[in-house]
Amino acid sequence: MTAETVSDAETVSDSETVSDAEAVRERALASLVTARERTTLLTTCVDGPELTAQHSPLMSPLVWDLAHIGNQEEQWLLRAVAGQEAIRPEIDSLYDAFEHPRAERPSLPLLSPKEAHRYAAEVRGRALDVLEKAAFHGTRLTEAGFAFGMIAQHEQQHDETMLITHQLRRGPQALTAPDPGPVPLFTGPAEVLVPGGPFTMGTSTEPWALDNERPAHRREVAPFWIDTTPVTNAAYQAFIEDGGYDEPRWWTAAGWAHVRRASLTAPLFWRRDGGQWLRRRFGVTEVVPPDEPVLHVCWYEADAYARWAGRRLPTEAEWEKAARHDPATGRSTRYPWGDADPTPEHANLGQRHLRPAPAGGYPAGASPLGVRQLIGDVWEWTASDFLPYPGFRAFPYKEYSEVFFGPEYKVLRGGSFAVDPVACRGTFRNWDHPIRRQIFSGFRTARDASRETS
Ligand SMILES: [Fe+2]
């Protein structure tokens, strides 16, 4: 594969019209308000002891996420953008994610739920004052409202983390949401041919894109076939019934060692009950729905399934080409359906539902080639390690992405039902260890097409 930086894609203007500035202010305000409504829901639907408890060693107590959200907002919007003094400098280190791994956070002298709510609210009040007077040019941090967008995305990402904690939590149901509307059984082609050739990967123009999505660059991709929809529970059950978890030949060496060590036999939260599979979902036990994309599988499981199916996981570049490349124009669009922001017709995003929609849903969100549900529903594991793009520059801090680059992390794409639109784009990159499956992760598969088309 070759990659080169696109030199003419980036145009950062330091002049802006009044209406541009007001549009940025409005978008920033709406994004912060939406995020806070969700944070409030996730931290008030259970009582104080539930907020301070650690529901899994993989996760922080919910009250840590709440105060951490406030602390990051204080550090970036109040101190870095507005130059204000620290409100409570003594708590910074408690809420530094790098200083304290999740397992040790419950033993820290954290703010109580009441104090954490009060602190986050005080920071937000001051942040909205800063936003009201902000000029969105002059520094990279304030250009096009980046810092406000970054903080809204950060809060939404912790909301997704808190939703994972809710899923791991034992006890009665605390959250409810309507199910996605019924989806007619998908009868279209099972896979789509994506033509070979170069396309533009990443972005240099999306104002709130994070450092790891930048810069836009050309990427050469050989022709390949990709699944039209994510892999379903029914398809995954066929892998289980065929003895997939007992056959080392489907697994990488590391995957096989892990599946034996961790005694994996099915996706997380599944259990067999006689002749059927049940799953636990936000406090409710239910029959695993056959048509829904499979959820809560790790990278090793996704990779083994693909090999069993005679296929492979798509690379990150293949996934992005399938999601963004418009063969009619040769352009890369922001989303599979074009450049418009997501609406409820396009994708299952924003915790509107507490589950993915059945495979084949959201026809309005399909790519020009007809690939569906690339955005929303389930995060999709790709074959690729998390690596910087050519020309990457860490911004605004090294710990955002740079320290995670390398073979320890695999890239996930496309967002899930738990991801807000503000933190979801055709270029957005997520990453995690290949053993992780408490996240809202599924996958689709691909295969080479070069032999048939050359
Ligand atoms: Fe964070």
Boltz pocket constraint, residues with backbone or C-beta under 6 A from the ligand:
constraints:
  - pocket:
      binder: B
      contacts: [[A, 68], [A, 72], [A, 97], [A, 154], [A, 158]]
      max_distance: 6.0
